[in-house]
Amino acid sequence: MGVKIRKRGGKWYVFVNYHGKRKAKCVGTSRELAEQVRRQLEAKLALGDLALFDGGEKSQSFGSYADKWLKDYARVECKNLHSRRIRRSDRTVPPAALREPSTRSDQA
């Protein structure tokens, strides 16, 4: 088990390595806050609380991601002609690719 803090670019991060799983979390510009978070995480891991590693890792299909992107981003940021082209191009994507979970990790 390892919980470490490091400063990168003016911000403090807490890095957790536990049984082959790794997580990193930005805690702000205060070293004292980073130390406090480190102590809390060490205590939780010592008690066996693995909630830190359970949440946030939901897979999403490409089709639902593309629909959300078209609705939220393309409609606002792209010109009408471009967004219509994108909507028409979804016919060329194989149906299986629209159902398979995406491996992207930067989804919000």
C-alpha positions as a Markdown table, in Angstrom:
| # | Residue | x | y | z |
|---|---|---|---|---|
| 1 | Met | 0.0 | 0.0 | 0.0 |
| 2 | Gly | 1.3 | 3.4 | -0.9 |
| 3 | Val | -0.2 | 6.8 | -0.6 |
| 4 | Lys | 2.1 | 9.6 | -1.6 |
| 5 | Ile | 1.8 | 13.3 | -2.2 |
| 6 | Arg | 3.6 | 15.3 | -4.9 |
| 7 | Lys | 3.6 | 18.8 | -6.2 |
| 8 | Arg | 3.2 | 19.3 | -9.9 |
| 9 | Gly | 2.8 | 22.6 | -11.6 |
| 10 | Gly | 1.9 | 24.5 | -8.4 |
| 11 | Lys | -0.8 | 22.0 | -7.4 |
| 12 | Trp | -0.6 | 19.1 | -4.9 |
| 13 | Tyr | -1.6 | 15.6 | -5.9 |
| 14 | Val | -2.3 | 12.4 | -3.9 |
| 15 | Phe | -1.1 | 9.2 | -5.6 |
| 16 | Val | -2.5 | 5.9 | -4.4 |
| 17 | Asn | -1.0 | 2.5 | -5.3 |
| 18 | Tyr | -3.0 | -0.4 | -3.7 |
| 19 | His | -2.8 | -4.1 | -4.8 |
| 20 | Gly | -1.9 | -3.2 | -8.4 |
| 21 | Lys | -4.5 | -0.5 | -8.7 |
| 22 | Arg | -3.5 | 3.2 | -9.1 |
| 23 | Lys | -5.3 | 6.5 | -8.7 |
| 24 | Ala | -4.3 | 10.1 | -8.7 |
| 25 | Lys | -6.2 | 13.0 | -7.4 |
| 26 | Cys | -5.5 | 16.7 | -7.4 |
| 27 | Val | -6.2 | 18.3 | -4.0 |
| 28 | Gly | -5.3 | 21.9 | -4.6 |
| 29 | Thr | -2.5 | 24.3 | -3.8 |
| 30 | Ser | -2.2 | 23.5 | 0.0 |
| 31 | Arg | 0.4 | 21.0 | 1.2 |
| 32 | Glu | -1.4 | 20.7 | 4.5 |
| 33 | Leu | -4.6 | 19.7 | 2.7 |
| 34 | Ala | -2.7 | 17.1 | 0.7 |
| 35 | Glu | -1.2 | 15.7 | 3.9 |
| 36 | Gln | -4.7 | 15.5 | 5.5 |
| 37 | Val | -6.1 | 13.7 | 2.5 |
| 38 | Arg | -3.2 | 11.3 | 2.5 |
| 39 | Arg | -3.7 | 10.4 | 6.1 |
| 40 | Gln | -7.5 | 9.9 | 5.6 |
| 41 | Leu | -6.8 | 7.6 | 2.5 |
| 42 | Glu | -4.2 | 5.6 | 4.4 |
| 43 | Ala | -6.7 | 5.0 | 7.3 |
| 44 | Lys | -9.5 | 4.0 | 4.9 |
| 45 | Leu | -7.2 | 1.6 | 3.0 |
| 46 | Ala | -6.0 | 0.1 | 6.3 |
| 47 | Leu | -9.6 | -0.6 | 7.2 |
| 48 | Gly | -10.2 | -2.2 | 3.9 |
| 49 | Asp | -12.4 | 0.5 | 2.4 |
| 50 | Leu | -11.9 | 0.3 | -1.4 |
| 51 | Ala | -14.6 | 2.8 | -2.3 |
| 52 | Leu | -11.9 | 4.9 | -4.0 |
| 53 | Phe | -11.4 | 2.2 | -6.6 |
| 54 | Asp | -15.0 | 1.3 | -7.1 |
| 55 | Gly | -16.7 | 4.3 | -8.7 |
| 56 | Gly | -16.3 | 6.3 | -11.9 |
| 57 | Glu | -15.2 | 3.5 | -14.2 |
| 58 | Lys | -18.4 | 3.0 | -16.2 |
| 59 | Ser | -18.1 | 2.0 | -19.8 |
| 60 | Gln | -20.0 | 3.8 | -22.5 |
| 61 | Ser | -20.9 | 2.6 | -26.0 |
| 62 | Phe | -19.5 | 4.6 | -29.0 |
| 63 | Gly | -23.1 | 5.2 | -30.2 |
| 64 | Ser | -24.2 | 6.9 | -27.0 |
| 65 | Tyr | -21.0 | 8.9 | -26.8 |
| 66 | Ala | -21.4 | 10.0 | -30.4 |
| 67 | Asp | -25.0 | 11.0 | -29.8 |
| 68 | Lys | -24.1 | 13.0 | -26.8 |
| 69 | Trp | -21.3 | 14.7 | -28.6 |
| 70 | Leu | -23.6 | 15.6 | -31.6 |
| 71 | Lys | -26.3 | 16.9 | -29.3 |
| 72 | Asp | -24.1 | 18.9 | -26.8 |
| 73 | Tyr | -21.0 | 20.0 | -28.8 |
| 74 | Ala | -21.5 | 19.7 | -32.6 |
| 75 | Arg | -24.9 | 21.5 | -32.6 |
| 76 | Val | -23.4 | 24.5 | -30.8 |
| 77 | Glu | -19.8 | 24.6 | -32.0 |
| 78 | Cys | -19.9 | 23.3 | -35.6 |
| 79 | Lys | -21.5 | 24.9 | -38.5 |
| 80 | Asn | -24.9 | 23.5 | -39.7 |
| 81 | Leu | -23.5 | 21.9 | -42.8 |
| 82 | His | -20.6 | 20.2 | -40.9 |
| 83 | Ser | -22.9 | 18.8 | -38.2 |
| 84 | Arg | -25.3 | 17.4 | -40.9 |
| 85 | Arg | -22.4 | 15.7 | -42.5 |
| 86 | Ile | -21.4 | 14.2 | -39.2 |
| 87 | Arg | -24.9 | 12.9 | -38.6 |
| 88 | Arg | -25.0 | 11.4 | -42.1 |
| 89 | Ser | -21.6 | 9.7 | -41.6 |
| 90 | Asp | -23.0 | 7.6 | -38.7 |
| 91 | Arg | -24.5 | 5.3 | -41.3 |
| 92 | Thr | -21.0 | 4.2 | -42.3 |
| 93 | Val | -20.1 | 3.1 | -38.7 |
| 94 | Pro | -20.7 | -0.7 | -38.2 |
| 95 | Pro | -23.7 | -1.3 | -35.9 |
| 96 | Ala | -21.5 | -3.4 | -33.6 |
| 97 | Ala | -19.2 | -0.5 | -33.0 |
| 98 | Leu | -22.1 | 1.6 | -31.8 |
| 99 | Arg | -22.9 | -1.0 | -29.1 |
| 100 | Glu | -19.5 | -1.9 | -27.8 |
| 101 | Pro | -18.2 | -0.1 | -24.7 |
| 102 | Ser | -15.7 | 2.6 | -25.4 |
| 103 | Thr | -12.2 | 2.4 | -23.9 |
| 104 | Arg | -11.9 | 6.2 | -23.5 |
| 105 | Ser | -11.0 | 7.3 | -20.0 |
| 106 | Asp | -11.7 | 11.0 | -20.3 |
| 107 | Gln | -15.5 | 10.8 | -20.3 |
| 108 | Ala | -17.3 | 12.9 | -17.9 |
